[in-house]
């Protein structure tokens, strides 16, 4: 038999769930102290996440998509990007966005129903949150094409979930990146569930990373709960992109420890044993054990930092709660340069109703 082609998907892991090494570390990570700032960012994200959920449960926030369990993947992605790169998130990559300068109050404004939260501070060229599944992948491909045409040293990075990798938008982005050799990194965050649809029902592919092979992209599967592996994978992909070697698909293996959103109840479709097992592999525990074992972190430092995180998040929460609500006509005023008569009539009716209330 003659083979037309053959492929392999590499799996990358450096830290085991118990905090021990699964493979020799790259030279860049021989000093464990360099990981401490990122570990602290992971703790900050988890603190923010818990407080945001509490806000929603007390009626002070709308439906919210938790990021519990994704901290290493999200923080690692954000930490690996240059300021001039462009990020196209889905709707829960807060760790990546915080690394890029987005303020927590912006996240809260968005989930509080105020679109001004999407006009976030920090990375002015990044895309807003994207609830339609995987359309952001095509947006990032378009940005990557513009970087190549303009000969700019920039990379476009997009995130989608395991379910998102089944969408035509994802495949179109893969094809575009391969056909035009674009500086695009597609991050498939495989948390096991597309809302209530398990990974095994999403696709017959052995890995989600291999979906990039058909487009001619570099493909890699990573332990997404291992911060070091995330950083190494992103560094590889970014270096390839900047050298003109084309795009990458990286599958980050993680788990959604919370419900899909606060409007979901995951107990209806996944078993308790599965979730308990996932907690033994989550990103915070393994990195904590590793850093304490290398004597660059302590329980005392952690307690003090968590307290500090709580104070900072509370400031952001107060900024969100104290933001004046927009007038009702704001939902109409930014749709058209010349407002159609039927929309104007709806605007007038909304104003009248608000005044009557």
C-alpha positions as YAML, in Angstrom:
chain: A
units: angstrom
residues:
- id: 1
  name: UNK
  ca: [0.00, 0.00, 0.00]
- id: 2
  name: UNK
  ca: [1.23, 3.49, -0.89]
- id: 3
  name: UNK
  ca: [0.46, 6.29, 1.57]
- id: 4
  name: UNK
  ca: [-0.48, 9.73, 0.30]
- id: 5
  name: UNK
  ca: [0.25, 11.27, 3.69]
- id: 6
  name: UNK
  ca: [0.44, 10.44, 7.39]
- id: 7
  name: UNK
  ca: [0.05, 12.58, 10.50]
- id: 8
  name: UNK
  ca: [0.61, 12.57, 14.23]
- id: 9
  name: UNK
  ca: [-0.81, 14.78, 16.98]
- id: 10
  name: UNK
  ca: [1.64, 15.60, 19.75]
- id: 11
  name: UNK
  ca: [0.36, 15.81, 23.33]
- id: 12
  name: UNK
  ca: [2.09, 18.34, 25.56]
- id: 13
  name: UNK
  ca: [2.24, 18.09, 29.37]
- id: 14
  name: UNK
  ca: [4.86, 19.13, 31.91]
- id: 15
  name: UNK
  ca: [2.99, 19.16, 35.24]
- id: 16
  name: UNK
  ca: [1.04, 16.12, 36.40]
- id: 17
  name: UNK
  ca: [-2.10, 16.58, 38.52]
- id: 18
  name: UNK
  ca: [-0.07, 15.92, 41.68]
- id: 19
  name: UNK
  ca: [2.35, 18.74, 40.86]
- id: 20
  name: UNK
  ca: [5.25, 16.49, 39.85]
- id: 21
  name: UNK
  ca: [7.00, 16.78, 36.50]
- id: 22
  name: UNK
  ca: [5.73, 14.75, 33.56]
- id: 23
  name: UNK
  ca: [8.66, 15.82, 31.35]
- id: 24
  name: UNK
  ca: [11.85, 17.90, 31.62]
- id: 25
  name: UNK
  ca: [11.06, 21.60, 31.64]
- id: 26
  name: UNK
  ca: [12.17, 23.91, 28.84]
- id: 27
  name: UNK
  ca: [15.04, 26.18, 29.87]
- id: 28
  name: UNK
  ca: [12.73, 29.19, 30.03]
- id: 29
  name: UNK
  ca: [10.90, 27.60, 32.99]
- id: 30
  name: UNK
  ca: [13.84, 26.38, 35.04]
- id: 31
  name: UNK
  ca: [13.21, 29.22, 37.49]
- id: 32
  name: UNK
  ca: [9.83, 28.43, 39.11]
- id: 33
  name: UNK
  ca: [9.61, 31.95, 40.57]
- id: 34
  name: UNK
  ca: [8.77, 33.21, 37.08]
- id: 35
  name: UNK
  ca: [5.47, 31.34, 37.30]
- id: 36
  name: UNK
  ca: [4.36, 33.01, 40.52]
- id: 37
  name: UNK
  ca: [2.90, 36.18, 38.91]
- id: 38
  name: UNK
  ca: [0.79, 34.06, 36.56]
- id: 39
  name: UNK
  ca: [-0.32, 31.80, 39.40]
- id: 40
  name: UNK
  ca: [-1.45, 34.91, 41.24]
- id: 41
  name: UNK
  ca: [-3.43, 35.97, 38.17]
- id: 42
  name: UNK
  ca: [-5.12, 32.58, 38.16]
- id: 43
  name: UNK
  ca: [-6.13, 33.12, 41.78]
- id: 44
  name: UNK
  ca: [-7.43, 36.57, 40.92]
- id: 45
  name: UNK
  ca: [-9.59, 35.15, 38.12]
- id: 46
  name: UNK
  ca: [-11.01, 32.50, 40.45]
- id: 47
  name: UNK
  ca: [-11.80, 35.15, 43.07]
- id: 48
  name: UNK
  ca: [-13.52, 37.32, 40.47]
- id: 49
  name: UNK
  ca: [-15.45, 34.34, 39.15]
- id: 50
  name: UNK
  ca: [-16.86, 33.38, 42.54]
- id: 51
  name: UNK
  ca: [-17.91, 36.94, 43.31]
- id: 52
  name: UNK
  ca: [-19.54, 37.36, 39.90]
- id: 53
  name: UNK
  ca: [-21.60, 34.22, 40.48]
- id: 54
  name: UNK
  ca: [-22.65, 35.57, 43.87]
- id: 55
  name: UNK
  ca: [-23.75, 38.81, 42.20]
- id: 56
  name: UNK
  ca: [-25.89, 36.86, 39.75]
- id: 57
  name: UNK
  ca: [-27.45, 34.75, 42.49]
- id: 58
  name: UNK
  ca: [-28.48, 37.89, 44.36]
- id: 59
  name: UNK
  ca: [-30.04, 39.52, 41.30]
- id: 60
  name: UNK
  ca: [-27.30, 42.08, 40.69]
- id: 61
  name: UNK
  ca: [-25.99, 40.53, 37.48]
- id: 62
  name: UNK
  ca: [-27.56, 38.84, 34.48]
- id: 63
  name: UNK
  ca: [-26.74, 35.37, 33.21]
- id: 64
  name: UNK
  ca: [-23.01, 34.79, 33.67]
- id: 65
  name: UNK
  ca: [-20.63, 32.26, 32.10]
- id: 66
  name: UNK
  ca: [-18.23, 30.99, 34.76]
- id: 67
  name: UNK
  ca: [-14.60, 30.17, 33.95]
- id: 68
  name: UNK
  ca: [-13.95, 27.85, 36.90]
- id: 69
  name: UNK
  ca: [-11.37, 25.24, 35.86]
- id: 70
  name: UNK
  ca: [-10.17, 27.16, 32.80]
- id: 71
  name: UNK
  ca: [-7.78, 29.52, 34.59]
- id: 72
  name: UNK
  ca: [-4.48, 28.02, 33.39]
- id: 73
  name: UNK
  ca: [-5.59, 27.92, 29.77]
- id: 74
  name: UNK
  ca: [-7.01, 31.44, 29.76]
- id: 75
  name: UNK
  ca: [-4.18, 33.12, 31.68]
- id: 76
  name: UNK
  ca: [-1.59, 31.26, 29.61]
- id: 77
  name: UNK
  ca: [-3.15, 32.38, 26.35]
- id: 78
  name: UNK
  ca: [-3.30, 36.01, 27.44]
- id: 79
  name: UNK
  ca: [0.23, 35.99, 28.86]
- id: 80
  name: UNK
  ca: [1.60, 34.67, 25.56]
- id: 81
  name: UNK
  ca: [0.26, 37.47, 23.40]
- id: 82
  name: UNK
  ca: [1.98, 40.73, 22.46]
- id: 83
  name: UNK
  ca: [0.11, 44.01, 23.06]
- id: 84
  name: UNK
  ca: [-0.33, 44.61, 19.31]
- id: 85
  name: UNK
  ca: [-1.76, 41.15, 18.67]
- id: 86
  name: UNK
  ca: [-5.53, 40.77, 18.32]
- id: 87
  name: UNK
  ca: [-7.67, 38.54, 20.51]
- id: 88
  name: UNK
  ca: [-11.10, 37.24, 19.48]
- id: 89
  name: UNK
  ca: [-12.69, 35.65, 22.58]
- id: 90
  name: UNK
  ca: [-15.90, 33.73, 22.97]
- id: 91
  name: UNK
  ca: [-17.61, 34.63, 26.24]
- id: 92
  name: UNK
  ca: [-15.66, 33.25, 29.20]
- id: 93
  name: UNK
  ca: [-11.95, 33.91, 28.59]
- id: 94
  name: UNK
  ca: [-11.69, 36.52, 31.34]
- id: 95
  name: UNK
  ca: [-8.21, 35.40, 32.39]
- id: 96
  name: UNK
  ca: [-6.84, 36.10, 28.92]
- id: 97
  name: UNK
  ca: [-8.62, 39.43, 28.75]
- id: 98
  name: UNK
  ca: [-7.45, 40.54, 32.20]
- id: 99
  name: UNK
  ca: [-3.89, 39.79, 31.10]
- id: 100
  name: UNK
  ca: [-4.50, 42.11, 28.15]
- id: 101
  name: UNK
  ca: [-5.84, 44.99, 30.22]
- id: 102
  name: UNK
  ca: [-9.61, 44.48, 30.26]
- id: 103
  name: UNK
  ca: [-11.05, 45.58, 33.61]
- id: 104
  name: UNK
  ca: [-13.30, 43.32, 35.66]
- id: 105
  name: UNK
  ca: [-15.91, 46.09, 35.77]
- id: 106
  name: UNK
  ca: [-16.17, 45.81, 31.97]
- id: 107
  name: UNK
  ca: [-16.96, 42.11, 32.25]
- id: 108
  name: UNK
  ca: [-19.63, 42.84, 34.86]
- id: 109
  name: UNK
  ca: [-21.16, 45.62, 32.78]
- id: 110
  name: UNK
  ca: [-21.50, 43.27, 29.83]
- id: 111
  name: UNK
  ca: [-23.15, 40.48, 31.82]
- id: 112
  name: UNK
  ca: [-25.26, 43.12, 33.53]
- id: 113
  name: UNK
  ca: [-26.83, 43.88, 30.15]
- id: 114
  name: UNK
  ca: [-24.88, 47.06, 29.40]
- id: 115
  name: UNK
  ca: [-23.14, 46.95, 26.02]
- id: 116
  name: UNK
  ca: [-20.71, 49.62, 27.17]
- id: 117
  name: UNK
  ca: [-18.90, 46.73, 28.80]
- id: 118
  name: UNK
  ca: [-17.95, 45.52, 25.32]
- id: 119
  name: UNK
  ca: [-16.17, 48.82, 24.72]
- id: 120
  name: UNK
  ca: [-13.54, 47.67, 27.17]
- id: 121
  name: UNK
  ca: [-10.39, 49.46, 28.15]
- id: 122
  name: UNK
  ca: [-6.96, 48.10, 27.37]
- id: 123
  name: UNK
  ca: [-6.69, 46.21, 24.06]
- id: 124
  name: UNK
  ca: [-8.58, 48.58, 21.78]
- id: 125
  name: UNK
  ca: [-8.10, 46.36, 18.72]
- id: 126
  name: UNK
  ca: [-9.38, 43.18, 20.36]
- id: 127
  name: UNK
  ca: [-12.81, 41.90, 19.41]
- id: 128
  name: UNK
  ca: [-15.77, 42.05, 21.80]
- id: 129
  name: UNK
  ca: [-17.27, 39.00, 23.49]
- id: 130
  name: UNK
  ca: [-18.94, 36.70, 20.99]
- id: 131
  name: UNK
  ca: [-21.95, 34.63, 22.02]
- id: 132
  name: UNK
  ca: [-22.73, 33.28, 18.51]
- id: 133
  name: UNK
  ca: [-20.64, 30.12, 18.43]
- id: 134
  name: UNK
  ca: [-17.28, 30.28, 16.60]
- id: 135
  name: UNK
  ca: [-18.05, 33.28, 14.40]
- id: 136
  name: UNK
  ca: [-15.11, 34.92, 16.17]
- id: 137
  name: UNK
  ca: [-12.78, 32.43, 14.49]
- id: 138
  name: UNK
  ca: [-13.56, 33.93, 11.09]
- id: 139
  name: UNK
  ca: [-13.16, 37.44, 12.48]
- id: 140
  name: UNK
  ca: [-9.69, 36.51, 13.70]
- id: 141
  name: UNK
  ca: [-8.85, 34.99, 10.31]
- id: 142
  name: UNK
  ca: [-9.78, 38.28, 8.67]
- id: 143
  name: UNK
  ca: [-7.55, 40.18, 11.10]
- id: 144
  name: UNK
  ca: [-4.71, 37.74, 10.40]
- id: 145
  name: UNK
  ca: [-5.11, 38.29, 6.66]
- id: 146
  name: UNK
  ca: [-4.86, 42.05, 7.14]
- id: 147
  name: UNK
  ca: [-1.64, 41.58, 9.17]
- id: 148
  name: UNK
  ca: [-0.12, 39.55, 6.36]
- id: 149
  name: UNK
  ca: [-1.15, 41.97, 3.61]
- id: 150
  name: UNK
  ca: [0.23, 44.90, 5.60]
- id: 151
  name: UNK
  ca: [3.40, 42.97, 6.50]
- id: 152
  name: UNK
  ca: [2.78, 43.58, 10.21]
- id: 153
  name: UNK
  ca: [4.44, 41.53, 12.95]
- id: 154
  name: UNK
  ca: [1.14, 40.64, 14.61]
- id: 155
  name: UNK
  ca: [-0.81, 37.47, 15.42]
- id: 156
  name: UNK
  ca: [-4.56, 36.92, 15.68]
- id: 157
  name: UNK
  ca: [-5.74, 34.52, 18.39]
- id: 158
  name: UNK
  ca: [-9.27, 33.15, 18.69]
- id: 159
  name: UNK
  ca: [-10.87, 30.87, 21.27]
- id: 160
  name: UNK
  ca: [-13.79, 28.50, 20.87]
- id: 161
  name: UNK
  ca: [-15.08, 25.49, 22.76]
- id: 162
  name: UNK
  ca: [-15.17, 21.82, 21.81]
- id: 163
  name: UNK
  ca: [-18.67, 22.33, 20.43]
- id: 164
  name: UNK
  ca: [-17.50, 25.40, 18.54]
- id: 165
  name: UNK
  ca: [-14.98, 23.29, 16.64]
- id: 166
  name: UNK
  ca: [-17.92, 21.54, 14.97]
- id: 167
  name: UNK
  ca: [-19.20, 24.77, 13.41]
- id: 168
  name: UNK
  ca: [-18.67, 25.71, 9.76]
- id: 169
  name: UNK
  ca: [-17.21, 29.04, 10.92]
- id: 170
  name: UNK
  ca: [-14.35, 27.18, 12.58]
- id: 171
  name: UNK
  ca: [-13.64, 25.08, 9.50]
- id: 172
  name: UNK
  ca: [-13.76, 28.15, 7.24]
- id: 173
  name: UNK
  ca: [-11.21, 29.86, 9.48]
- id: 174
  name: UNK
  ca: [-9.00, 26.76, 9.34]
- id: 175
  name: UNK
  ca: [-9.22, 26.65, 5.55]
- id: 176
  name: UNK
  ca: [-8.49, 30.36, 5.20]
- id: 177
  name: UNK
  ca: [-5.49, 30.15, 7.52]
- id: 178
  name: UNK
  ca: [-4.07, 27.25, 5.56]
- id: 179
  name: UNK
  ca: [-4.79, 28.58, 2.07]
- id: 180
  name: UNK
  ca: [-3.23, 31.98, 2.80]
- id: 181
  name: UNK
  ca: [-0.65, 30.91, 5.41]
- id: 182
  name: UNK
  ca: [-2.07, 33.32, 7.96]
- id: 183
  name: UNK
  ca: [-0.64, 34.26, 11.38]
- id: 184
  name: UNK
  ca: [-3.66, 32.77, 13.14]
- id: 185
  name: UNK
  ca: [-3.83, 30.68, 16.31]
- id: 186
  name: UNK
  ca: [-7.12, 28.87, 16.90]
- id: 187
  name: UNK
  ca: [-7.48, 27.75, 20.52]
- id: 188
  name: UNK
  ca: [-10.04, 24.98, 21.00]
- id: 189
  name: UNK
  ca: [-10.80, 24.88, 24.70]
- id: 190
  name: UNK
  ca: [-12.09, 21.35, 25.19]
- id: 191
  name: UNK
  ca: [-13.90, 21.40, 28.53]
- id: 192
  name: UNK
  ca: [-15.78, 18.18, 27.84]
- id: 193
  name: UNK
  ca: [-19.23, 19.64, 27.26]
- id: 194
  name: UNK
  ca: [-20.96, 21.85, 24.71]
- id: 195
  name: UNK
  ca: [-23.63, 22.88, 27.22]
- id: 196
  name: UNK
  ca: [-25.32, 19.47, 27.66]
- id: 197
  name: UNK
  ca: [-23.74, 17.72, 24.66]
- id: 198
  name: UNK
  ca: [-20.70, 15.60, 25.62]
- id: 199
  name: UNK
  ca: [-17.47, 15.62, 23.63]
- id: 200
  name: UNK
  ca: [-18.09, 12.05, 22.43]
- id: 201
  name: UNK
  ca: [-21.25, 13.20, 20.64]
- id: 202
  name: UNK
  ca: [-19.57, 16.19, 18.97]
- id: 203
  name: UNK
  ca: [-17.40, 14.43, 16.42]
- id: 204
  name: UNK
  ca: [-15.86, 11.14, 15.41]
- id: 205
  name: UNK
  ca: [-12.39, 12.72, 15.35]
- id: 206
  name: UNK
  ca: [-9.92, 11.12, 17.75]
- id: 207
  name: UNK
  ca: [-8.73, 14.59, 18.78]
- id: 208
  name: UNK
  ca: [-10.11, 18.05, 18.13]
- id: 209
  name: UNK
  ca: [-6.62, 19.30, 17.32]
- id: 210
  name: UNK
  ca: [-6.51, 17.16, 14.20]
- id: 211
  name: UNK
  ca: [-9.31, 19.18, 12.65]
- id: 212
  name: UNK
  ca: [-6.63, 21.64, 11.59]
- id: 213
  name: UNK
  ca: [-4.80, 19.01, 9.53]
- id: 214
  name: UNK
  ca: [-7.25, 19.27, 6.64]
- id: 215
  name: UNK
  ca: [-6.37, 22.95, 6.34]
- id: 216
  name: UNK
  ca: [-2.64, 22.33, 6.48]
- id: 217
  name: UNK
  ca: [-2.17, 23.90, 9.92]
- id: 218
  name: UNK
  ca: [0.16, 22.91, 12.72]
- id: 219
  name: UNK
  ca: [-1.84, 20.91, 15.27]
- id: 220
  name: UNK
  ca: [-1.16, 20.20, 18.92]
- id: 221
  name: UNK
  ca: [-3.09, 18.82, 21.90]
- id: 222
  name: UNK
  ca: [-2.18, 20.26, 25.30]
- id: 223
  name: UNK
  ca: [-3.01, 19.58, 28.93]
- id: 224
  name: UNK
  ca: [-4.93, 22.81, 29.44]
- id: 225
  name: UNK
  ca: [-4.74, 22.44, 33.22]
- id: 226
  name: UNK
  ca: [-0.94, 22.70, 33.03]
- id: 227
  name: UNK
  ca: [0.07, 26.35, 32.82]
- id: 228
  name: UNK
  ca: [3.58, 25.52, 31.62]
- id: 229
  name: UNK
  ca: [2.27, 23.39, 28.76]
- id: 230
  name: UNK
  ca: [-0.14, 26.16, 27.75]
- id: 231
  name: UNK
  ca: [2.67, 28.73, 27.68]
- id: 232
  name: UNK
  ca: [4.97, 26.47, 25.67]
- id: 233
  name: UNK
  ca: [2.25, 25.62, 23.15]
- id: 234
  name: UNK
  ca: [1.28, 29.25, 22.65]
- id: 235
  name: UNK
  ca: [4.92, 30.29, 22.30]
- id: 236
  name: UNK
  ca: [5.45, 27.70, 19.59]
- id: 237
  name: UNK
  ca: [2.34, 28.78, 17.68]
- id: 238
  name: UNK
  ca: [3.12, 32.48, 17.96]
- id: 239
  name: UNK
  ca: [6.71, 32.00, 16.82]
- id: 240
  name: UNK
  ca: [5.55, 30.04, 13.78]
- id: 241
  name: UNK
  ca: [3.03, 32.72, 12.92]
- id: 242
  name: UNK
  ca: [5.54, 35.55, 13.21]
- id: 243
  name: UNK
  ca: [8.05, 33.70, 11.04]
- id: 244
  name: UNK
  ca: [5.48, 33.37, 8.26]
- id: 245
  name: UNK
  ca: [5.10, 29.63, 8.77]
- id: 246
  name: UNK
  ca: [1.31, 29.77, 9.03]
- id: 247
  name: UNK
  ca: [-1.42, 29.09, 11.53]
- id: 248
  name: UNK
  ca: [-2.02, 26.58, 14.29]
- id: 249
  name: UNK
  ca: [-4.85, 24.73, 15.99]
- id: 250
  name: UNK
  ca: [-4.24, 23.98, 19.67]
- id: 251
  name: UNK
  ca: [-6.64, 21.80, 21.62]
- id: 252
  name: UNK
  ca: [-6.52, 22.58, 25.34]
- id: 253
  name: UNK
  ca: [-7.80, 19.69, 27.44]
- id: 254
  name: UNK
  ca: [-9.55, 21.06, 30.52]
- id: 255
  name: UNK
  ca: [-12.91, 20.75, 32.26]
- id: 256
  name: UNK
  ca: [-15.84, 22.99, 33.09]
- id: 257
  name: UNK
  ca: [-16.14, 22.73, 36.86]
- id: 258
  name: UNK
  ca: [-19.20, 25.00, 37.01]
- id: 259
  name: UNK
  ca: [-22.45, 24.95, 35.07]
- id: 260
  name: UNK
  ca: [-22.28, 26.18, 31.47]
- id: 261
  name: UNK
  ca: [-23.77, 29.46, 32.67]
- id: 262
  name: UNK
  ca: [-25.74, 30.50, 35.73]
- id: 263
  name: UNK
  ca: [-28.87, 29.66, 33.71]
- id: 264
  name: UNK
  ca: [-27.76, 26.02, 33.46]
- id: 265
  name: UNK
  ca: [-27.93, 23.07, 35.87]
- id: 266
  name: UNK
  ca: [-25.24, 20.61, 34.83]
- id: 267
  name: UNK
  ca: [-26.49, 18.00, 37.31]
- id: 268
  name: UNK
  ca: [-29.19, 17.15, 34.77]
- id: 269
  name: UNK
  ca: [-26.73, 15.73, 32.25]
- id: 270
  name: UNK
  ca: [-23.41, 14.82, 33.89]
- id: 271
  name: UNK
  ca: [-22.61, 12.55, 36.81]
- id: 272
  name: UNK
  ca: [-21.25, 13.53, 40.20]
- id: 273
  name: UNK
  ca: [-18.33, 11.12, 39.93]
- id: 274
  name: UNK
  ca: [-17.17, 12.74, 36.70]
- id: 275
  name: UNK
  ca: [-17.06, 16.17, 38.31]
- id: 276
  name: UNK
  ca: [-15.29, 14.86, 41.42]
- id: 277
  name: UNK
  ca: [-12.63, 13.28, 39.23]
- id: 278
  name: UNK
  ca: [-12.18, 16.54, 37.31]
- id: 279
  name: UNK
  ca: [-11.51, 18.39, 40.56]
- id: 280
  name: UNK
  ca: [-8.46, 16.17, 41.13]
- id: 281
  name: UNK
  ca: [-7.00, 17.38, 37.82]
- id: 282
  name: UNK
  ca: [-7.87, 21.08, 38.00]
- id: 283
  name: UNK
  ca: [-5.15, 23.67, 37.25]
- id: 284
  name: UNK
  ca: [-4.84, 25.48, 40.57]
- id: 285
  name: UNK
  ca: [-3.95, 22.47, 42.76]
- id: 286
  name: UNK
  ca: [-1.11, 21.13, 40.62]
- id: 287
  name: UNK
  ca: [0.63, 24.46, 40.14]
- id: 288
  name: UNK
  ca: [0.22, 25.31, 43.82]
- id: 289
  name: UNK
  ca: [1.87, 22.03, 44.83]
- id: 290
  name: UNK
  ca: [4.67, 22.59, 42.34]
- id: 291
  name: UNK
  ca: [5.42, 26.13, 43.53]
- id: 292
  name: UNK
  ca: [5.25, 25.24, 47.23]
- id: 293
  name: UNK
  ca: [7.48, 22.25, 46.60]
- id: 294
  name: UNK
  ca: [10.04, 24.56, 44.95]
- id: 295
  name: UNK
  ca: [9.77, 26.93, 47.93]
- id: 296
  name: UNK
  ca: [8.69, 29.96, 45.89]
- id: 297
  name: UNK
  ca: [5.16, 30.10, 47.33]
- id: 298
  name: UNK
  ca: [3.56, 29.49, 50.71]
- id: 299
  name: UNK
  ca: [0.14, 29.13, 52.27]
- id: 300
  name: UNK
  ca: [0.65, 32.42, 54.11]
- id: 301
  name: UNK
  ca: [1.39, 34.27, 50.90]
- id: 302
  name: UNK
  ca: [-1.62, 32.68, 49.30]
- id: 303
  name: UNK
  ca: [-3.99, 33.70, 52.07]
- id: 304
  name: UNK
  ca: [-2.73, 37.29, 51.92]
- id: 305
  name: UNK
  ca: [-3.04, 37.39, 48.14]
- id: 306
  name: UNK
  ca: [-6.56, 36.00, 48.11]
- id: 307
  name: UNK
  ca: [-7.56, 38.68, 50.61]
- id: 308
  name: UNK
  ca: [-6.01, 41.32, 48.37]
- id: 309
  name: UNK
  ca: [-7.81, 39.89, 45.34]
- id: 310
  name: UNK
  ca: [-11.10, 40.14, 47.18]
- id: 311
  name: UNK
  ca: [-10.51, 43.82, 47.92]
- id: 312
  name: UNK
  ca: [-9.60, 44.61, 44.32]
- id: 313
  name: UNK
  ca: [-12.62, 42.74, 42.97]
- id: 314
  name: UNK
  ca: [-14.90, 44.53, 45.42]
- id: 315
  name: UNK
  ca: [-13.68, 47.87, 44.04]
- id: 316
  name: UNK
  ca: [-14.54, 46.67, 40.54]
- id: 317
  name: UNK
  ca: [-17.95, 45.44, 41.67]
- id: 318
  name: UNK
  ca: [-18.73, 48.81, 43.24]
- id: 319
  name: UNK
  ca: [-17.64, 50.59, 40.06]
- id: 320
  name: UNK
  ca: [-20.06, 48.38, 38.12]
- id: 321
  name: UNK
  ca: [-22.94, 48.85, 40.55]
- id: 322
  name: UNK
  ca: [-22.42, 52.62, 40.63]
- id: 323
  name: UNK
  ca: [-22.38, 53.02, 36.84]
- id: 324
  name: UNK
  ca: [-25.46, 55.08, 35.86]
- id: 325
  name: UNK
  ca: [-27.97, 53.11, 33.81]
- id: 326
  name: UNK
  ca: [-28.30, 54.27, 30.23]
- id: 327
  name: UNK
  ca: [-31.61, 55.84, 29.14]
- id: 328
  name: UNK
  ca: [-33.95, 53.47, 27.30]
- id: 329
  name: UNK
  ca: [-33.41, 55.24, 23.97]
- id: 330
  name: UNK
  ca: [-29.75, 54.15, 23.99]
- id: 331
  name: UNK
  ca: [-30.77, 50.78, 22.57]
- id: 332
  name: UNK
  ca: [-32.03, 52.56, 19.45]
- id: 333
  name: UNK
  ca: [-29.59, 55.43, 19.03]
- id: 334
  name: UNK
  ca: [-26.56, 53.50, 17.80]
- id: 335
  name: UNK
  ca: [-28.15, 51.20, 15.22]
- id: 336
  name: UNK
  ca: [-28.52, 53.46, 12.20]
- id: 337
  name: UNK
  ca: [-26.99, 56.66, 10.88]
- id: 338
  name: UNK
  ca: [-30.46, 57.54, 9.60]
- id: 339
  name: UNK
  ca: [-33.07, 55.90, 11.79]
- id: 340
  name: UNK
  ca: [-35.98, 54.27, 9.86]
- id: 341
  name: UNK
  ca: [-39.46, 55.52, 10.68]
- id: 342
  name: UNK
  ca: [-40.62, 52.25, 12.28]
- id: 343
  name: UNK
  ca: [-37.57, 52.16, 14.58]
- id: 344
  name: UNK
  ca: [-38.08, 55.78, 15.51]
- id: 345
  name: UNK
  ca: [-41.69, 54.99, 16.41]
- id: 346
  name: UNK
  ca: [-40.50, 52.16, 18.66]
- id: 347
  name: UNK
  ca: [-38.01, 54.53, 20.26]
- id: 348
  name: UNK
  ca: [-40.71, 57.09, 21.00]
- id: 349
  name: UNK
  ca: [-42.97, 54.40, 22.44]
- id: 350
  name: UNK
  ca: [-40.18, 53.08, 24.69]
- id: 351
  name: UNK
  ca: [-39.47, 56.56, 26.02]
- id: 352
  name: UNK
  ca: [-43.16, 57.10, 26.71]
- id: 353
  name: UNK
  ca: [-43.45, 53.81, 28.57]
- id: 354
  name: UNK
  ca: [-40.38, 54.53, 30.66]
- id: 355
  name: UNK
  ca: [-41.74, 57.92, 31.72]
- id: 356
  name: UNK
  ca: [-45.14, 56.40, 32.56]
- id: 357
  name: UNK
  ca: [-43.44, 53.87, 34.83]
...
